[in-house]
Amino acid sequence: MDVLKITPRQTRNCVSIDAELCKGCGLCVENCPKNVLQLGDAINSQGYKAVVASDSACSGCGNCFYICPEPAAISISRDVPVAPAQPEKRRAA
């Protein structure tokens, strides 16, 4: 008998912004295809309004990460697709 073994996804796509490193230039906001990012109201220690994320719809595309001029201000966690399930052969009892 063949049984498919399926492993559920453990993570999802999300973006995180380090508010202390963000300079509020807005490039990431303009380049987010899912409109997950927006300029926040809080001012960081450098005097900038940092970008905030509501990662509920993040696609994990990385546009924000690549466009950001400030190294390490943005990090992306991507959902890694699960490989197609392979049949597991079991011996008949």
Helices and strands as residue ranges (DSSP letters): E 2-4, E 14-17, H 27-30, E 37-43, E 49-53, G 55-57, H 63-67, E 74-77, E 87-89
